[in-house]
């Protein structure tokens, strides 16, 4: 058994962490274009859980408070920490929460290097440590390896799915073999079973994060981009990766049930590639679904309603956010409800 275990993402949350957009790195145009997504997420999530907002400084906090109050958000469900950040992708840069062997909620702090040294990262690399300090969480230093939250998908029952291109690659953990990485992940996260895909290197900033191509519904079901669209994810993506997903087995040796999702029918304007619906976020009472003003929005929505019948589906337009590299799962991070 590993030092820590990560529950499945649909387990009860104490809350959700968001890293709020600001102007300090990429300017006000960037902030203003994407900020409505954060207002929509906060309004929806506060129906069923707390929302913990990472604000760049006190001035930003005050600005965000006014935005949310003007939007009618229940501010009794919102709190803030002041931590300078480089960007908004809290799935990759924020605290990853696990439980130790005594059941204590702990921040597991992996190193972050700007997705393989592609961007500035000093502020973001410090976020988990600063959050742990400010909120008095125990901290486990796992910074001997570079891991982004969007690069790993766990089923909550011992299986981890990831692309080699974004985990054991020349620009992240160059001195580590896949076997050595597995040993670290076994020890740190308590996983025992691995589904490794090849992925795609140097086609997007993430080098093929798993959370846009395949997700676990539970320990018996995988959601995956459908076969006819899978090759549109990346130019160099291999259909062998699709085959590995649909033929994968869980930690008990059982085959997964496979549910397919389309990509958008059209390419996103100015990007030359399609959008994924698998980058959704599971709240306590809602599913935050990325939509693109595309005909397949409805197809994917029907799937999610069927798969998560106890949660309200909230559609959020991510067309402006997507051009900067991500969707809703990329900008959210769950804090599990502590059993203690």
C-alpha positions as CSV (number, residue, x, y, z in Angstrom):
1,X,0.0,0.0,0.0
2,X,1.3,3.5,-0.8
3,X,1.8,6.3,1.5
4,X,-1.3,8.1,0.3
5,X,-4.4,7.3,-1.6
6,X,-6.5,9.5,-3.9
7,X,-10.2,8.9,-3.9
8,X,-12.2,8.9,-7.2
9,X,-13.2,12.4,-8.4
10,X,-16.9,11.7,-7.9
11,X,-16.4,10.9,-4.2
12,X,-17.9,13.6,-1.9
13,X,-16.1,16.9,-2.0
14,X,-15.5,19.3,0.8
15,X,-14.9,21.8,-1.9
16,X,-13.3,22.8,-5.2
17,X,-10.2,24.9,-5.8
18,X,-10.0,27.5,-8.5
19,X,-7.0,29.6,-9.5
20,X,-8.6,32.9,-10.6
21,X,-7.5,34.7,-13.8
22,X,-5.5,37.8,-13.4
23,X,-3.6,40.3,-15.5
24,X,-0.1,40.0,-14.0
25,X,1.3,37.4,-16.4
26,X,-0.6,37.6,-19.7
27,X,-2.5,40.9,-19.4
28,X,-6.1,42.2,-19.0
29,X,-7.3,40.9,-22.4
30,X,-6.5,37.4,-21.4
31,X,-8.1,37.8,-18.0
32,X,-11.3,39.4,-19.4
33,X,-11.8,36.9,-22.1
34,X,-11.8,33.8,-19.8
35,X,-13.0,35.2,-16.5
36,X,-16.7,34.6,-17.2
37,X,-16.0,30.9,-17.1
38,X,-14.8,31.2,-13.4
39,X,-17.9,33.2,-12.5
40,X,-20.1,30.5,-14.0
41,X,-18.2,27.7,-12.3
42,X,-18.4,29.3,-8.9
43,X,-22.1,30.0,-9.2
44,X,-22.8,26.4,-10.1
45,X,-20.5,24.7,-7.7
46,X,-21.7,26.6,-4.6
47,X,-25.0,24.7,-4.9
48,X,-23.3,21.7,-3.3
49,X,-19.9,22.6,-1.9
50,X,-17.5,25.3,-0.9
51,X,-15.3,27.0,-3.5
52,X,-11.8,27.9,-2.5
53,X,-10.3,30.7,-4.7
54,X,-6.6,31.4,-5.1
55,X,-6.3,35.1,-5.7
56,X,-3.1,36.7,-6.8
57,X,-3.2,39.5,-4.2
58,X,-5.6,41.4,-2.0
59,X,-6.6,43.8,-4.8
60,X,-7.5,40.8,-7.0
61,X,-9.5,39.3,-4.1
62,X,-11.5,42.4,-3.7
63,X,-12.1,42.6,-7.5
64,X,-13.3,39.0,-7.5
65,X,-15.6,39.5,-4.6
66,X,-17.4,42.3,-6.4
67,X,-17.7,40.2,-9.6
68,X,-19.2,37.3,-7.7
69,X,-21.5,39.5,-5.6
70,X,-22.8,41.2,-8.8
71,X,-23.5,37.7,-10.2
72,X,-25.6,36.7,-7.2
73,X,-23.2,34.0,-5.9
74,X,-23.7,32.7,-2.4
75,X,-20.5,34.2,-0.8
76,X,-21.0,32.2,2.3
77,X,-19.8,29.2,0.3
78,X,-16.7,31.1,-1.0
79,X,-13.3,31.7,0.6
80,X,-9.9,32.9,-0.5
81,X,-6.2,32.4,-0.1
82,X,-3.8,35.0,-1.4
83,X,-1.0,33.2,-3.4
84,X,0.7,34.7,-6.5
85,X,0.2,32.5,-9.5
86,X,1.5,32.4,-13.1
87,X,-1.7,31.1,-14.7
88,X,-5.1,29.5,-14.1
89,X,-4.5,25.7,-14.7
90,X,-5.1,24.6,-11.1
91,X,-5.6,20.9,-12.1
92,X,-1.8,20.9,-13.0
93,X,-0.5,23.5,-10.6
94,X,-2.7,23.4,-7.5
95,X,-2.8,21.1,-4.4
96,X,-3.5,17.4,-5.1
97,X,-5.2,16.0,-2.1
98,X,-4.8,12.5,-0.7
99,X,-5.4,10.6,2.5
100,X,-2.5,9.2,4.5
101,X,-2.7,5.8,6.3
102,X,-4.4,7.4,9.3
103,X,-7.0,9.0,7.1
104,X,-5.6,12.6,7.3
105,X,-6.2,14.8,4.3
106,X,-2.8,15.8,3.0
107,X,-1.4,17.9,0.1
108,X,0.8,15.8,-2.1
109,X,3.2,18.3,-3.7
110,X,4.7,17.2,-7.0
111,X,7.1,19.4,-8.9
112,X,5.7,21.6,-11.7
113,X,8.1,22.8,-14.4
114,X,5.7,24.7,-16.8
115,X,4.7,21.6,-18.9
116,X,8.3,20.7,-19.7
117,X,9.8,24.1,-19.3
118,X,7.5,25.7,-21.9
119,X,6.3,28.6,-19.7
120,X,7.1,30.5,-16.6
121,X,6.4,28.4,-13.5
122,X,8.0,29.6,-10.4
123,X,4.8,31.0,-8.8
124,X,2.7,28.0,-9.8
125,X,5.3,25.5,-8.6
126,X,4.9,27.0,-5.1
127,X,1.1,26.9,-5.0
128,X,0.6,23.5,-3.3
129,X,3.1,24.3,-0.6
130,X,1.6,27.8,0.1
131,X,-1.9,26.5,0.2
132,X,-0.8,23.8,2.7
133,X,0.8,26.4,4.9
134,X,-2.1,28.9,4.8
135,X,-4.8,26.2,5.3
136,X,-2.7,24.1,7.8
137,X,-2.8,20.9,5.8
138,X,0.0,18.3,6.2
139,X,2.3,18.4,3.2
140,X,4.0,15.5,1.5
141,X,7.0,16.6,-0.6
142,X,6.9,14.6,-3.8
143,X,8.9,17.1,-5.8
144,X,11.5,14.6,-6.9
145,X,9.2,13.9,-9.8
146,X,7.3,16.3,-12.2
147,X,3.6,15.4,-12.4
148,X,0.6,17.5,-13.5
149,X,-2.8,16.6,-12.3
150,X,-4.2,16.5,-15.8
151,X,-1.6,14.0,-16.8
152,X,-2.9,11.3,-14.6
153,X,-6.3,9.7,-14.3
154,X,-7.2,7.4,-11.4
155,X,-10.2,5.2,-11.0
156,X,-10.1,5.3,-7.2
157,X,-9.5,1.5,-7.0
158,X,-5.8,1.2,-7.8
159,X,-5.5,2.0,-11.5
160,X,-3.8,4.9,-13.0
161,X,-4.0,5.9,-16.7
162,X,-1.5,8.3,-18.3
163,X,0.4,9.1,-21.5
164,X,4.1,8.5,-21.5
165,X,4.6,11.7,-23.5
166,X,3.5,13.9,-20.5
167,X,4.9,11.9,-17.7
168,X,8.1,10.0,-18.6
169,X,9.4,12.3,-21.3
170,X,12.7,14.2,-22.0
171,X,11.3,17.5,-20.8
172,X,9.8,16.4,-17.5
173,X,11.5,13.4,-15.9
174,X,14.4,12.7,-18.3
175,X,16.4,10.5,-15.9
176,X,13.5,8.2,-15.0
177,X,12.4,5.0,-16.8
178,X,8.8,4.1,-16.9
179,X,9.4,1.4,-14.3
180,X,11.0,3.9,-11.9
181,X,8.1,6.2,-12.4
182,X,5.7,3.4,-11.6
183,X,7.5,2.7,-8.4
184,X,7.2,6.4,-7.3
185,X,3.5,6.5,-8.2
186,X,2.9,3.2,-6.3
187,X,4.6,4.6,-3.2
188,X,3.1,8.1,-3.4
189,X,-0.5,7.4,-4.6
190,X,-1.2,3.8,-3.7
191,X,-1.8,2.7,-7.3
192,X,-1.0,-0.9,-8.3
193,X,-2.2,-1.1,-11.9
194,X,-1.1,1.1,-14.9
195,X,-2.6,1.8,-18.3
196,X,0.2,3.5,-20.3
197,X,-0.4,5.2,-23.6
198,X,2.2,6.6,-25.9
199,X,0.5,10.0,-26.3
200,X,2.0,12.7,-28.5
201,X,5.0,14.9,-27.8
202,X,5.3,18.6,-28.7
203,X,1.9,19.0,-30.3
204,X,0.4,21.0,-27.5
205,X,1.7,22.5,-24.4
206,X,0.7,19.5,-22.3
207,X,2.3,16.8,-24.5
208,X,-1.1,15.0,-24.5
209,X,-2.8,15.0,-21.1
210,X,-5.0,12.1,-20.5
211,X,-8.0,14.1,-19.3
212,X,-9.0,15.2,-22.8
213,X,-8.9,11.7,-24.4
214,X,-10.1,9.3,-21.7
215,X,-11.6,9.4,-18.2
216,X,-12.8,6.9,-15.6
217,X,-16.5,6.9,-14.8
218,X,-15.7,4.4,-12.0
219,X,-13.5,1.4,-11.4
220,X,-15.4,-0.6,-14.0
221,X,-16.0,2.0,-16.8
222,X,-13.8,4.1,-19.1
223,X,-15.0,7.0,-21.1
224,X,-13.0,7.6,-24.3
225,X,-13.0,9.6,-27.5
226,X,-14.7,7.5,-30.1
227,X,-12.7,5.5,-32.5
228,X,-13.6,7.6,-35.6
229,X,-12.5,10.8,-33.8
230,X,-9.6,9.5,-31.8
231,X,-7.0,10.1,-34.6
232,X,-8.1,13.8,-34.6
233,X,-6.8,14.4,-31.1
234,X,-3.2,14.8,-32.3
235,X,-1.4,14.4,-35.6
236,X,1.0,11.8,-34.2
237,X,-1.5,10.0,-32.0
238,X,-1.5,6.2,-32.5
239,X,-4.7,4.1,-32.8
240,X,-2.7,1.6,-30.7
241,X,-3.5,4.0,-27.8
242,X,-7.2,3.7,-28.4
243,X,-6.8,-0.1,-28.5
244,X,-5.0,0.0,-25.2
245,X,-7.8,2.0,-23.6
246,X,-10.7,-0.2,-24.8
247,X,-8.8,-3.4,-23.9
248,X,-7.6,-2.2,-20.5
249,X,-8.3,-4.1,-17.3
250,X,-8.7,-2.8,-13.8
251,X,-6.7,-3.7,-10.7
252,X,-8.9,-6.7,-10.2
253,X,-8.1,-8.0,-13.7
254,X,-11.5,-7.2,-15.0
255,X,-12.2,-5.6,-18.4
256,X,-13.6,-2.1,-18.3
257,X,-16.9,-1.2,-19.9
258,X,-16.2,1.4,-22.6
259,X,-18.4,4.4,-23.3
260,X,-17.4,6.5,-26.3
261,X,-17.8,10.3,-26.7
262,X,-17.4,12.3,-30.0
263,X,-15.2,15.3,-30.4
264,X,-16.8,18.5,-31.8
265,X,-18.0,18.1,-35.4
266,X,-16.1,21.2,-36.5
267,X,-12.6,22.4,-35.8
268,X,-12.4,25.3,-33.4
269,X,-12.0,28.6,-35.1
270,X,-8.4,29.6,-35.4
271,X,-7.0,26.4,-33.9
272,X,-7.3,23.8,-36.6
273,X,-8.4,21.0,-34.2
274,X,-11.5,19.8,-32.5
275,X,-12.7,20.1,-28.9
276,X,-13.1,17.3,-26.4
277,X,-16.1,16.8,-24.1
278,X,-14.3,14.6,-21.7
279,X,-12.7,17.5,-19.9
280,X,-15.8,17.9,-17.7
281,X,-15.7,18.4,-13.9
282,X,-17.7,16.4,-11.4
283,X,-19.1,18.5,-8.5
284,X,-21.2,17.3,-5.6
285,X,-24.4,18.3,-7.2
286,X,-23.4,19.4,-10.7
287,X,-21.5,18.3,-13.8
288,X,-19.6,21.2,-15.4
289,X,-19.6,20.4,-19.1
290,X,-17.5,22.2,-21.7
291,X,-19.5,23.3,-24.8
292,X,-18.4,24.8,-28.0
293,X,-21.5,25.9,-29.9
294,X,-21.2,22.7,-31.9
295,X,-23.8,20.2,-33.1
296,X,-22.2,17.5,-30.9
297,X,-22.7,19.5,-27.7
298,X,-26.1,17.9,-27.5
299,X,-24.8,14.4,-28.2
300,X,-22.3,14.7,-25.4
301,X,-24.8,16.3,-23.0
302,X,-27.2,13.3,-23.4
303,X,-24.3,11.0,-22.5
304,X,-23.4,12.9,-19.4
305,X,-27.0,13.2,-18.2
306,X,-27.3,9.4,-18.6
307,X,-24.0,8.6,-16.8
308,X,-24.5,11.1,-13.9
309,X,-28.2,11.0,-13.2
310,X,-28.0,12.4,-9.7
311,X,-26.2,15.6,-10.8
312,X,-27.5,18.7,-12.7
313,X,-25.7,19.3,-16.0
314,X,-24.3,22.8,-16.3
315,X,-23.1,23.8,-19.8
316,X,-20.3,26.3,-19.9
317,X,-19.0,27.8,-23.2
318,X,-15.3,27.2,-23.3
319,X,-14.5,28.5,-26.8
320,X,-12.4,31.4,-25.6
321,X,-10.7,29.3,-22.8
322,X,-10.0,26.5,-25.2
323,X,-7.8,28.6,-27.5
324,X,-5.5,29.1,-24.6
325,X,-5.1,25.4,-24.0
326,X,-7.7,23.9,-21.8
327,X,-11.3,23.3,-20.6
328,X,-13.1,22.8,-17.3
329,X,-11.3,19.9,-15.8
330,X,-8.0,21.7,-16.4
331,X,-9.1,24.7,-14.2
332,X,-10.6,22.8,-11.3
333,X,-9.2,20.7,-8.5
334,X,-11.4,18.8,-6.0
335,X,-10.7,18.7,-2.2
336,X,-12.2,15.4,-0.9
337,X,-14.4,15.3,2.1
338,X,-12.3,14.0,5.0
339,X,-13.7,10.8,6.6
340,X,-12.4,12.0,10.0
